[in-house]
Amino acid sequence: MTFRFNSIVFLCALLCCALCAQIRPVISENLDELSLRVRSSSLEDTKAIAQAATLFAREIDRCLGFDGVPRQTLQLTILRPGEDAAKDEESDLCFAYGSDSLLISYKLCQALLKRRIEEKFDLPLGAASSAHWMAAAVCRRVFFAGKGLLSYYRPDYGVAQRQFRQGRFPKLETLLCHSPEPGSSAIFRLYMLHCDLFLARLESLPESAVFMQRLLELELHGRSPCEALEFLLGDGLAPGDNLQSWYEKGVQAESTRGLRYSELDSILAELEDLFNPAILQPGEKQSIKKVPMRDMARQLEDYKLNTQAISLMQNKISRLAKQAPFLLQEPLHKFNKALLALQKNKKRRFRKEFQQAEKEFQKALERQNRIAGLLEENAARENPPLLPFASFLKAVDQASKTKP
């Protein structure tokens, strides 16, 4: 009788586990640097969202000049087929199985941005806030232009240029205060494009990160985005200009800039200087020579006395690894591992690990450049950039010719 009772209890327990498995996703990844937990039933989806979140957070911090690990932990969940989002009370962001990838990306970007702003200023962000248009701008840069993942950043403003040539500009107040329903519709993608352009316009201002922080701070204290912007620009508006004309002139200029800076080239230049430090030659007061990092152990007898110098190098490499394309991040971390051996005065191990890191970095760099080249070739063969917006723009033309 006892055996039968225990068997029933065991079967009930198995049934409960099975029911729980249907409710909760099975794959999760914690991103400690972002204070973010991603959960889904697919390893590929979990990894992809985690990588996208890293790129979104990096671009947000670059634009606003923020840093540090967020205090509040966010949880994003993609449910399995048939699961009910109402039953998931633990997640800050919860999406049904098969949800639009652009919707997920935008909402994630918005949540990361909102958390960053609220923690920076210790104030709640209002419903009609710059978190909407800024999230749209950052999301477009990463989602459509591959910023942070590719070795170059080439924003495509062709659609906006055509509109500008026809004298069509968004109303700035509408752009900043009213966002369309997020998703893959043409109208939302057009909204993202103009938000991206406006962010680029602000980035062209002196000390742009400080300017945008002040813009957000004024908004947190009750001003609308347009009121805060007009207050900060102050006498910066040209005689005869108002906020709308300032915006139109600025975004028209930004739309023609085309190819932007190469993050990869900047990283490689910094690594070149870092791995070839200038060393004062022994016995000479003014003779300085650049020495390859791999030969440092031969030049200086005891590197245990230079722990501070090595720590500075490791910090710089860690910073570059965060900025580098994904394929180059692991080889860069291996350079730091090699430097740790040098710090402990293990010269032979340092030379071996540093040479191995150099080989892996060069291999990853060649692969990164091949991917970038192929993507550029494929982009050149794709359909014209106006095609996804053709029906929408045609409708706008027809509406403008129709009498109300």
C-alpha positions in Angstrom: 0.0 0.0 0.0 2.8 2.4 0.9 4.7 1.5 -2.4 1.5 2.3 -4.4 1.0 5.6 -2.5 4.6 6.6 -3.2 4.3 5.7 -6.8 1.2 7.9 -7.1 3.0 10.8 -5.4 6.0 10.3 -7.8 3.7 10.4 -10.9 2.0 13.5 -9.6 5.3 15.2 -9.1 6.4 14.2 -12.7 3.1 15.6 -14.0 3.7 18.9 -12.1 7.2 19.1 -13.6 5.8 18.5 -17.1 3.2 21.3 -16.6 5.8 23.7 -15.3 8.0 22.9 -18.3 5.2 24.0 -20.6 4.9 27.3 -18.8 8.5 28.4 -18.5 11.1 28.6 -21.3 13.9 26.2 -21.0 16.9 28.2 -22.3 18.1 31.3 -20.4 21.2 33.5 -20.4 22.3 36.0 -17.8 24.2 39.1 -19.0 25.8 40.4 -15.8 27.2 43.6 -17.4 23.8 44.6 -18.6 21.8 43.2 -15.6 19.6 41.4 -18.1 18.2 37.9 -18.2 17.0 36.5 -21.5 14.7 33.4 -21.7 13.2 31.5 -24.6 12.7 27.9 -25.8 15.3 28.3 -28.5 19.1 28.5 -27.9 19.5 30.5 -31.2 16.8 33.0 -30.1 18.3 33.4 -26.7 21.8 34.0 -28.1 20.6 36.4 -30.8 18.7 38.5 -28.3 21.6 38.6 -25.8 24.0 39.7 -28.6 21.5 42.4 -29.8 21.0 43.6 -26.2 24.7 44.1 -25.9 24.9 46.2 -29.1 21.8 48.2 -28.1 23.2 49.0 -24.6 26.6 49.9 -26.1 25.1 52.4 -28.5 22.8 53.9 -25.8 25.8 54.5 -23.5 27.8 55.9 -26.4 25.1 58.4 -27.3 24.4 59.5 -23.8 27.8 59.2 -22.2 26.6 56.7 -19.6 28.6 53.8 -18.1 28.6 51.3 -15.3 26.4 48.2 -14.5 22.7 49.0 -14.1 21.3 48.4 -10.7 17.9 46.9 -11.7 17.8 43.5 -13.4 15.5 43.2 -16.4 14.1 39.9 -17.6 12.9 39.3 -21.2 10.9 36.1 -22.1 9.8 34.7 -25.3 7.0 32.2 -24.6 6.7 28.8 -26.2 3.8 28.0 -28.5 0.4 28.1 -26.7 1.7 29.7 -23.5 -0.2 32.6 -22.0 1.7 35.9 -21.4 -0.6 36.7 -18.5 0.8 33.9 -16.5 4.3 35.2 -16.7 4.5 37.7 -13.8 8.3 37.6 -13.4 9.3 39.1 -16.8 9.6 42.8 -17.5 9.2 42.1 -21.2 7.2 39.1 -22.4 6.4 38.2 -26.0 4.3 35.5 -27.6 6.0 32.8 -29.6 6.6 34.0 -33.2 6.5 37.8 -32.3 7.9 40.2 -34.8 11.7 40.5 -34.3 11.7 44.3 -34.9 9.0 44.7 -32.2 11.1 42.6 -29.7 14.2 44.6 -30.6 12.5 48.0 -30.2 10.8 47.1 -26.9 14.1 45.8 -25.5 15.9 48.9 -26.6 13.2 51.1 -25.1 13.4 49.2 -21.7 17.2 49.4 -21.6 17.1 53.1 -22.4 14.3 53.9 -19.9 16.2 52.0 -17.1 19.4 53.8 -17.9 17.8 57.2 -17.7 15.8 56.6 -14.6 18.8 55.2 -12.7 21.0 58.1 -13.8 18.6 60.8 -12.6 16.6 58.9 -9.9 13.4 60.1 -11.4 10.6 58.2 -13.2 10.3 58.7 -17.0 7.0 60.0 -18.2 4.8 58.2 -20.8 5.4 60.8 -23.6 9.2 60.8 -23.3 12.3 60.8 -25.5 12.8 57.1 -24.7 10.4 56.4 -27.6 12.3 58.3 -30.4 15.7 57.5 -29.0 14.9 53.8 -28.8 13.7 53.9 -32.4 16.9 55.6 -33.5 19.3 53.2 -31.7 17.3 50.2 -32.7 17.5 51.2 -36.4 21.2 51.7 -36.2 21.8 48.2 -34.9 18.9 46.2 -36.4 19.1 47.6 -40.0 22.6 49.0 -40.3 24.5 46.5 -38.1 26.2 49.1 -36.0 28.7 47.5 -33.6 28.6 44.2 -35.4 30.1 45.2 -38.8 33.5 46.8 -39.3 31.9 49.9 -40.8 28.7 51.9 -40.3 26.9 53.0 -43.4 23.5 54.5 -42.6 21.1 54.5 -45.5 19.1 57.8 -45.6 18.0 57.5 -49.3 14.3 57.5 -48.5 14.6 60.6 -46.3 16.7 62.4 -49.0 14.0 61.9 -51.5 11.4 63.3 -49.2 13.6 66.3 -48.4 14.1 67.1 -52.0 10.3 67.2 -52.4 10.1 69.5 -49.4 8.6 66.9 -47.1 9.8 67.0 -43.5 8.2 65.5 -40.4 6.8 67.9 -37.9 9.4 67.8 -35.1 6.8 67.9 -32.3 5.0 64.9 -33.8 8.2 63.0 -34.3 9.4 63.5 -30.7 6.0 63.1 -29.0 4.0 60.6 -31.0 5.3 57.2 -32.1 3.3 54.9 -34.4 2.6 51.3 -33.4 5.9 49.4 -33.4 6.4 46.6 -35.8 7.6 45.9 -39.3 5.2 48.3 -41.1 6.5 50.8 -43.5 5.2 53.7 -41.4 7.2 52.5 -38.3 10.3 51.9 -40.3 10.0 55.4 -41.8 9.6 56.8 -38.2 12.7 55.0 -37.1 14.7 56.4 -40.0 13.7 60.0 -39.1 14.5 59.4 -35.4 17.9 58.1 -36.4 18.5 61.3 -38.5 17.4 63.5 -35.6 19.7 61.7 -33.2 22.6 62.2 -35.8 21.7 65.9 -35.8 22.0 66.1 -32.1 25.3 64.2 -32.2 26.7 66.9 -34.5 26.4 69.5 -31.7 29.4 70.3 -29.4 29.5 68.0 -26.4 26.5 66.1 -27.7 26.3 63.6 -24.9 26.1 66.4 -22.3 23.5 68.1 -24.4 21.3 65.0 -24.5 21.7 64.4 -20.8 20.5 67.9 -20.1 17.6 67.4 -22.6 16.5 64.3 -20.7 16.9 66.0 -17.3 14.7 68.9 -18.3 12.1 66.4 -19.6 12.2 64.5 -16.3 11.3 67.8 -14.6 8.2 68.3 -16.6 9.2 69.9 -19.9 8.1 68.4 -23.3 10.9 67.3 -25.6 10.4 70.3 -27.8 10.3 72.8 -24.9 13.5 71.3 -23.5 15.2 71.4 -26.9 14.3 75.0 -27.5 15.5 76.0 -24.1 18.9 74.3 -24.6 19.4 75.7 -28.0 18.6 79.2 -26.8 20.7 81.7 -28.8 22.0 78.9 -30.9 19.2 79.3 -33.4 20.1 81.5 -36.3 18.2 84.8 -36.8 14.8 84.0 -38.4 15.0 80.3 -37.5 12.5 78.5 -35.3 12.8 75.0 -33.9 11.3 73.4 -37.0 13.5 75.2 -39.5 16.6 74.4 -37.4 15.6 70.8 -37.5 14.9 70.7 -41.3 18.3 72.3 -42.1 20.2 70.0 -39.8 18.7 66.7 -40.9 18.9 67.6 -44.6 22.7 68.1 -44.1 23.0 64.9 -42.0 21.2 62.8 -44.7 24.0 63.4 -47.2 26.9 62.3 -45.1 26.8 58.7 -46.1 29.6 56.5 -44.9 30.4 57.1 -41.2 33.5 56.4 -39.1 34.9 52.9 -39.1 34.9 51.5 -35.6 37.2 48.7 -36.6 39.8 51.1 -38.0 39.8 53.1 -34.8 40.2 50.0 -32.7 43.1 48.7 -34.8 44.9 52.0 -34.5 44.6 51.9 -30.7 45.8 48.4 -30.6 48.8 49.3 -32.8 49.9 51.9 -30.3 49.1 49.7 -27.3 51.1 46.7 -28.6 54.1 48.8 -29.6 54.8 51.0 -26.6 57.6 53.6 -26.6 60.4 52.5 -24.2 63.3 54.6 -23.0 66.5 52.7 -24.1 68.8 51.5 -21.3 71.6 53.8 -20.5 70.3 56.6 -22.7 68.3 59.6 -21.4 66.6 60.8 -24.6 66.5 57.7 -26.8 63.0 56.3 -27.1 62.1 53.4 -29.3 58.9 51.5 -30.0 59.1 47.9 -28.9 56.7 45.2 -30.0 54.7 43.8 -27.0 55.9 40.3 -27.7 59.5 41.4 -27.1 58.8 43.3 -23.8 59.9 40.4 -21.6 63.4 40.6 -23.2 63.6 44.4 -22.8 62.6 44.6 -19.1 64.0 42.0 -16.7 61.3 42.0 -14.1 57.7 42.9 -15.0 56.4 42.2 -11.5 57.5 45.8 -10.8 55.3 47.1 -13.6 51.9 45.7 -12.5 50.3 49.1 -12.7 51.4 49.5 -16.4 50.1 46.1 -17.3 46.8 46.8 -15.5 46.3 49.9 -17.5 46.9 47.9 -20.7 44.4 45.3 -19.6 41.8 47.9 -18.9 42.3 49.5 -22.3 42.1 46.1 -24.1 38.9 45.3 -22.1 37.4 48.6 -23.3 38.4 47.9 -26.9 36.9 44.4 -26.6 33.5 45.9 -25.7 33.6 48.2 -28.7 35.0 45.6 -31.2 32.9 43.5 -33.6 31.7 40.3 -32.1 34.3 38.0 -33.8 37.2 40.0 -32.4 36.1 40.1 -28.8 37.4 36.6 -27.7 40.9 37.1 -29.2 41.2 40.4 -27.5 40.4 38.8 -24.1 43.2 36.3 -24.8 45.7 39.2 -25.1 44.7 40.1 -21.5 45.3 36.5 -20.4 48.8 36.7 -21.9 49.5 39.9 -20.1 48.5 38.3 -16.8 51.3 35.8 -17.3 53.8 38.7 -18.0 52.5 40.4 -14.8 53.5 37.2 -12.9 56.9 37.3 -14.6 56.2 34.0 -16.5 58.0 35.1 -19.7 57.9 31.9 -21.7 54.2 31.4 -21.0 53.6 35.1 -21.9 55.4 34.8 -25.3 53.5 31.6 -26.1 50.1 32.9 -25.2 50.7 36.3 -26.8 51.7 34.7 -30.1 48.7 32.4 -30.0 46.4 35.4 -29.4 48.0 37.3 -32.3 47.3 34.4 -34.6 43.7 34.0 -33.5 43.2 37.8 -33.7 44.5 37.9 -37.2 42.4 35.0 -38.3 39.3 36.6 -36.8 40.1 39.9 -38.4 40.4 38.3 -41.9 37.1 36.6 -41.3 35.5 39.8 -40.2 36.8 41.6 -43.3 35.5 38.9 -45.5 32.0 39.1 -43.9 32.0 42.9 -44.3 33.0 42.6 -47.9 30.3 40.0 -48.7 27.7 42.1 -46.9 28.7 45.1 -49.0 28.5 43.2 -52.2 25.1 41.7 -51.3 23.8 45.1 -50.4 24.9 46.5 -53.8 22.9 43.8 -55.5 19.7 44.2 -53.4 16.6 45.9 -54.5 16.5 49.7 -54.5 16.1 51.2 -51.1 12.8 52.8 -51.9 11.1 49.5 -52.7 10.0 48.6 -49.1 8.4 52.0 -48.8 7.0 52.2 -52.4 3.3 51.5 -51.5 3.5 53.8 -48.5 5.0 56.7 -50.4 2.6 56.2 -53.3 -0.3 56.5 -50.8 1.2 59.7 -49.4 1.4 61.1 -52.9 -2.2 60.2 -53.6 -3.4 61.6 -50.3 -1.7 64.9 -50.9 -3.5 65.2 -54.3 -6.9 64.3 -52.9 -9.2 67.1 -51.7 -10.4 66.6 -48.1 
